[in-house]
Amino acid sequence: MAIHAQIIRFFDNKYDFAENFLDSYNFDVNSLKGIHKKMRLGYSNFDKSELLRRIVSALRQNQYNNSRDSELIIEELINRSKKWMSIKIGKVLSFPQCKNPTELLWKPGTDDWYGPVIVSTEPDVRWYIRPVSVKHSEIDEEGKVVQLSIRWLCFARVTNDTISLHWNGFSHAEKEDDAESIRRGNSQFEFWFKVPGIFQELESLTSSKVDFLNLQDIVLQKMMEEFQDSEEFTWQHLKIRAEANGVVLNARAGRINSIEESGLIHLARTLKDHINKELQDKYGTPFVDERRIERVILNTLIREHGALAYEFAHSVGDSTVLHMHVYFGLKPGTPTEDLFPHINVFVTKQSDIEQLKYFLSYARGKGVYDNLEPT
């Protein structure tokens, strides 16, 4: 995993810091195109380096004094797609005014909340940003270990009844004095130790009473039941990781557009074939409806075998509206990704936020929000 975050290299010069920020993974080509367009810099069909050069040149001409430029940069920071999300629902009672988010353009910030930010595409939503400083080490040209830090940004999307956190993962070298370890490569940032605490901070800040959305019920029961046999919709089982009674199951699909070749289907079909052969050989009565039995076995593997994580794709017509790898959070006491419920979102033609809104709309339509009394 690459370092998909900002390595802090400039503290003293706010202009250099801002340019380092714009050049980081926090902004992709589409983000810079959005900034370029909103700053009215003309034709924007350039690569990232040229877009960055043109934006920085305009900012320097204004001596970085145009507050609107700073605001639109933060708006594009919010709009940039993020791979991970976690969702809580209930009641949000306040939307506090926190620190000015444009400060994050010029300096690392503190362990506080920044916002709210309102983006033009979602006027009823409040966005907040929480910077987190993470230790990171590199080896300089002389072979010495240099201690730096990474600024990781966690984003909160807040409405009257929903709080969702959004972030990108990254890798880093956290062992400060181990040059050999650094040379071997970076390790994944263990966000599962940070996100639950960030939720607690925000719940206190907004006087919220919320609980995690029940992902098992929505995905494995409601959605899967409704869509997997539908002629109008497509439901693809892509990967499952499950554990029950000491037995671990870890199966994945083949190509995403070839569900019949998936490992999950193959496993269900193999079990069905062995049972069918045993019935034929011993009793002379094979299954009447082999396809139905195969589906029962498949559903049992996914629903009843202690699924810890499950990846699926859901399409309407030719359009994939959801592609998610869901972690159900069934091991809250363990130092692993299974510590809390969250989702890895694969951006298709639908952005991460479009997928979130589809997911929440479905949950709302199934009454998940009705008479909600969070504990």
PALO-651026 format. One record per residue (C-alpha): residue in one letter; residue number from 0; chain; x negated, y negated, z. Coordinates in steps of 0.1 Angstrom, whole numbers. Each point is the difference from the previous one (the first is absolute). Layout:
   type   seq   mol      xx      yy      zz
      A   NUM     A       X       Y       Z
...
END
This chain:
   type   seq   mol      xx      yy      zz
      M     0     A       0       0       0
      A     1     A     -15     -34     -10
      I     2     A      -2     -29      23
      H     3     A      34     -14      -9
      A     4     A      -2     -29      24
      Q     5     A     -20     -32       5
      I     6     A     -35       3      14
      I     7     A      -7     -32      20
      R     8     A     -32     -15     -14
      F     9     A       6     -38       4
      F    10     A      10     -16      33
      D    11     A     -16     -35      -3
      N    12     A      12     -11     -35
      K    13     A      38       1      -3
      Y    14     A      -2      -3     -38
      D    15     A     -23      30      -4
      F    16     A      23      19      24
      A    17     A      30      -8     -21
      E    18     A     -17      11     -32
      N    19     A     -12      32      16
      F    20     A      36       6      11
      L    21     A      14      -5     -35
      D    22     A     -26      23     -14
      S    23     A       9      28      25
      Y    24     A      24      29      -5
      N    25     A      27     -21      16
      F    26     A       6     -15     -34
      D    27     A       2      20     -32
      V    28     A       2     -12     -36
      N    29     A      38      -5       3
      S    30     A      -5     -20      31
      L    31     A     -25     -24     -16
      K    32     A      22      -3     -31
      G    33     A      28     -11      23
      I    34     A     -22     -26      17
      H    35     A     -13     -11     -34
      K    36     A      35      -5     -13
      K    37     A      14     -18      30
      M    38     A     -30     -23       0
      R    39     A       9      -8     -36
      L    40     A     -34       9     -14
      G    41     A      13      11     -34
      Y    42     A      -6      32     -18
      S    43     A      -7      28      26
      N    44     A      -8      32     -20
      F    45     A     -35       3      14
      D    46     A     -18      26      21
      K    47     A      -3      -4      38
      S    48     A     -34     -17      -1
      E    49     A      10     -26     -25
      L    50     A      33      -7      18
      L    51     A     -19      -4      33
      R    52     A     -25     -24     -16
      R    53     A      28     -21     -14
      I    54     A      20      -1      32
      V    55     A     -31      -8      21
      S    56     A      -9     -28     -24
      A    57     A      34     -16       3
      L    58     A      -1       4      38
      R    59     A     -34     -17       2
      Q    60     A      12     -28     -22
      N    61     A      27      -7      25
      Q    62     A     -25       5      28
      Y    63     A      23      27      14
      N    64     A      23     -28      13
      N    65     A      32      10     -19
      S    66     A      22      17      27
      R    67     A      23      13     -27
      D    68     A     -29      19     -16
      S    69     A      -7      16      34
      E    70     A      36      10       5
      L    71     A       4      16     -34
      I    72     A     -32      20       5
      I    73     A      15      14      33
      E    74     A      32       8     -19
      E    75     A     -19      20     -26
      L    76     A     -18      17      29
      I    77     A      34      11      13
      N    78     A      11      11     -35
      R    79     A     -31      22      -6
      S    80     A      10      37       1
      K    81     A      -8      20      31
      K    82     A      -3      38       2
      W    83     A      12       6      35
      M    84     A      32      -9      19
      S    85     A      18       8      32
      I    86     A      36      -8       8
      K    87     A      20      -8      31
      I    88     A      37      -9       1
      G    89     A      22     -16      26
      K    90     A       5     -36      10
      V    91     A     -25     -29      -5
      L    92     A      10     -29      22
      S    93     A     -25     -28      -8
      F    94     A     -23     -11     -28
      P    95     A     -27     -19      19
      Q    96     A     -23     -27     -15
      C    97     A     -36      14       3
      K    98     A     -33     -13     -12
      N    99     A      -3     -16     -34
      P   100     A      -7      29     -25
      T   101     A     -20     -23     -23
      E   102     A     -28       0      27
      L   103     A      -8      36     -11
      L   104     A     -12     -14     -34
      W   105     A     -28     -19      17
      K   106     A     -10      21      30
      P   107     A       2      35      15
      G   108     A      28      -9      24
      T   109     A       6      14      35
      D   110     A      19      30      14
      D   111     A      33     -19      -4
      W   112     A      30      -2     -22
      Y   113     A       3     -24     -30
      G   114     A      32     -10     -17
      P   115     A      27       1      -8
      V   116     A      -4      -1     -38
      I   117     A      30       0     -23
      V   118     A      -6      11     -36
      S   119     A      22     -12     -28
      T   120     A      13      35      -9
      E   121     A      13       8      35
      P   122     A      13     -32      16
      D   123     A      17      19      29
      V   124     A     -32      18      10
      R   125     A     -27     -13      24
      W   126     A     -35      13      -5
      Y   127     A     -27      -1      28
      I   128     A     -37       9      -3
      R   129     A     -22      16      27
      P   130     A     -37      -1      -6
      V   131     A     -21      27      17
      S   132     A     -38       0       3
      V   133     A     -17      34      -7
      K   134     A     -36       8       5
      H   135     A     -20       8     -31
      S   136     A     -37       6      -7
      E   137     A     -21      -2     -32
      I   138     A     -36       6      -9
      D   139     A     -18     -31     -14
      E   140     A     -27      -1     -27
      E   141     A     -27       7      27
      G   142     A      18      31      11
      K   143     A      11     -15      33
      V   144     A      35       4      14
      V   145     A      20     -32      -1
      Q   146     A      30      -3      23
      L   147     A      30     -17     -17
      S   148     A      38       0       5
      I   149     A      29       7     -23
      R   150     A      32     -20       2
      W   151     A      29      23      -4
      L   152     A      34     -16      -5
      C   153     A      33      16      10
      F   154     A      32     -15     -13
      A   155     A      34       0      16
      R   156     A      32      -4     -20
      V   157     A      28     -10      24
      T   158     A      37      -3      -5
      N   159     A      29      -1      24
      D   160     A       1      38       4
      T   161     A     -33      13     -14
      I   162     A     -37      -4       7
      S   163     A     -24      17     -24
      L   164     A     -38      -2       2
      H   165     A     -21       2     -32
      W   166     A     -37       5      -5
      N   167     A     -27      14     -22
      G   168     A     -25      25      13
      F   169     A     -38      -2      -4
      S   170     A     -32      17      10
      H   171     A     -28     -13      20
      A   172     A     -32       9      19
      E   173     A       8      -4      37
      K   174     A     -32      15      15
      E   175     A     -21     -31       6
      D   176     A     -35      14       3
      D   177     A       2      32     -21
      A   178     A     -16      -8     -34
      E   179     A       1      36     -12
      S   180     A      38       2       8
      I   181     A       5     -32     -20
      R   182     A     -19      14     -30
      R   183     A      22      31       1
      G   184     A      31     -21      -6
      N   185     A      28     -18      17
      S   186     A      28      15      20
      Q   187     A      37      -8      -1
      F   188     A      13     -28      21
      E   189     A      23      17      26
      F   190     A      29     -23      -3
      W   191     A      23      23      20
      F   192     A     -17     -13      32
      K   193     A       8     -36      -9
      V   194     A      34      -1     -16
      P   195     A      21      12      30
      G   196     A     -15     -28      22
      I   197     A       6     -26     -27
      F   198     A      37      11      -1
      Q   199     A       2      -5      38
      E   200     A     -15     -35      -3
      L   201     A      25     -10     -26
      E   202     A      30      15      17
      S   203     A      -9     -21      31
      L   204     A      -6     -31     -21
      T   205     A      33       3     -18
      S   206     A      20      13      30
      S   207     A       9      30     -21
      K   208     A      17      32      10
      V   209     A     -10      25     -28
      D   210     A      -8      36      -5
      F   211     A     -19      19     -27
      L   212     A      22       9     -29
      N   213     A       7      38       0
      L   214     A     -19       9     -31
      Q   215     A       6      38       4
      D   216     A      38      -5      -1
      I   217     A       0     -24     -29
      V   218     A     -25      18     -22
      L   219     A       3      37       8
      Q   220     A      37       1       7
      K   221     A      20     -28     -16
      M   222     A     -21      -9     -31
      M   223     A     -13      35      -9
      E   224     A      35      15       5
      E   225     A      16     -26     -23
      F   226     A     -25      -3     -28
      Q   227     A     -19      33      -5
      D   228     A      28      17     -19
      S   229     A      14     -31     -16
      E   230     A       3      -2     -38
      E   231     A      -2     -38       2
      F   232     A     -30      -2      23
      T   233     A     -34      17       2
      W   234     A     -16      12      32
      Q   235     A     -36      13       0
      H   236     A     -17      19      28
      L   237     A     -36     -10      -2
      K   238     A     -17       9      32
      I   239     A       7      13      35
      R   240     A     -20       5      31
      A   241     A      18      19      27
      E   242     A      -7      19      32
      A   243     A      21      23      20
      N   244     A      -8      27      26
      G   245     A     -37      -2      -8
      V   246     A       6       5     -37
      V   247     A     -13     -29     -22
      L   248     A      14      -6     -35
      N   249     A     -17     -24     -24
      A   250     A      13       1     -36
      R   251     A      -1     -25     -27
      A   252     A      14      -4     -35
      G   253     A     -18       1     -33
      R   254     A       7     -29     -25
      I   255     A      26     -24      13
      N   256     A      20       4     -32
      S   257     A      -1      38       1
      I   258     A      19      11      31
      E   259     A       4      35     -12
      E   260     A     -38       5       2
      S   261     A      -2     -14      35
      G   262     A     -16      19      28
      L   263     A      32      -3      21
      I   264     A      22      15     -27
      H   265     A     -26      27      -6
      L   266     A      -1       9      37
      A   267     A      38       2       2
      R   268     A       2      20     -32
      T   269     A     -27      24      12
      L   270     A      19       7      33
      K   271     A      32       4     -19
      D   272     A     -15      25     -25
      H   273     A     -15      21      28
      I   274     A      32       1      19
      N   275     A      20       8     -32
      K   276     A     -24      28      -8
      E   277     A       3      15      35
      L   278     A      38      -1      -3
      Q   279     A       0      16     -34
      D   280     A     -24      27       9
      K   281     A      15       9      34
      Y   282     A      37      -7      -5
      G   283     A       5      -4     -37
      T   284     A      17     -34       5
      P   285     A     -20     -30     -12
      F   286     A      11     -36       5
      V   287     A      30     -10     -20
      D   288     A     -10     -37      -2
      E   289     A     -37      -1       0
      R   290     A      -2     -38      -6
      R   291     A      22      -7      30
      I   292     A     -21      23      23
      E   293     A     -32     -17     -13
      R   294     A      15     -34      10
      V   295     A      10      13      34
      I   296     A     -36      12       6
      L   297     A     -14     -33     -12
      N   298     A      23     -20      22
      T   299     A      -8      22      30
      L   300     A     -37      -6      -6
      I   301     A       5     -37      -2
      R   302     A      27      -6      27
      E   303     A      -4      28      25
      H   304     A     -38       6       2
      G   305     A      -9     -30      21
      A   306     A      -8     -25     -28
      L   307     A     -26     -25      12
      A   308     A      -3     -18     -33
      Y   309     A      18       3     -34
      E   310     A      -6     -17     -33
      F   311     A      28      -4     -26
      A   312     A      10     -19     -30
      H   313     A      36     -11      -7
      S   314     A      11     -12     -34
      V   315     A      31     -16     -15
      G   316     A       0       8     -37
      D   317     A     -35      -5     -12
      S   318     A     -10     -25      27
      T   319     A     -17      12      32
      V   320     A      15     -21      27
      L   321     A     -18      17      29
      H   322     A     -33      17       3
      M   323     A     -10       4      36
      H   324     A     -21      22      23
      V   325     A      19      -1      33
      Y   326     A     -17       7      33
      F   327     A      27       9      25
      G   328     A     -20      -9      32
      L   329     A       8      32      18
      K   330     A     -33       2      20
      P   331     A       1     -33      20
      G   332     A     -26      12      25
      T   333     A     -27       9     -26
      P   334     A     -28     -22     -15
      T   335     A      11       7     -35
      E   336     A      22     -15     -28
      D   337     A      29      19      16
      L   338     A       0     -24      29
      F   339     A      29     -22     -13
      P   340     A      24       0     -29
      H   341     A     -13     -18     -31
      I   342     A       1       3     -38
      N   343     A     -27      -1     -28
      V   344     A      16     -17     -29
      F   345     A     -11       7     -36
      V   346     A       8     -30     -21
      T   347     A      17       9     -33
      K   348     A      20     -24     -21
      Q   349     A      16      -8      34
      S   350     A     -22     -20      24
      D   351     A      -4      11      37
      I   352     A      26     -26      11
      E   353     A      24      11     -27
      Q   354     A      -3      36      12
      L   355     A       4     -12      36
      K   356     A      32     -18      -9
      Y   357     A      14      30     -19
      F   358     A      -8      22      29
      L   359     A      16     -23      26
      S   360     A      30      -5     -23
      Y   361     A       5      38      -2
      A   362     A      -4       3      38
      R   363     A      25     -28       6
      G   364     A      25      16     -24
      K   365     A      -2      32      20
      G   366     A       9     -18      32
      V   367     A     -34       1      16
      Y   368     A       4     -36      11
      D   369     A      36       4      13
      N   370     A       5      -5      37
      L   371     A     -37       2       6
      E   372     A      -9       0      36
      P   373     A     -38       2       3
      T   374     A     -15      13      32
END
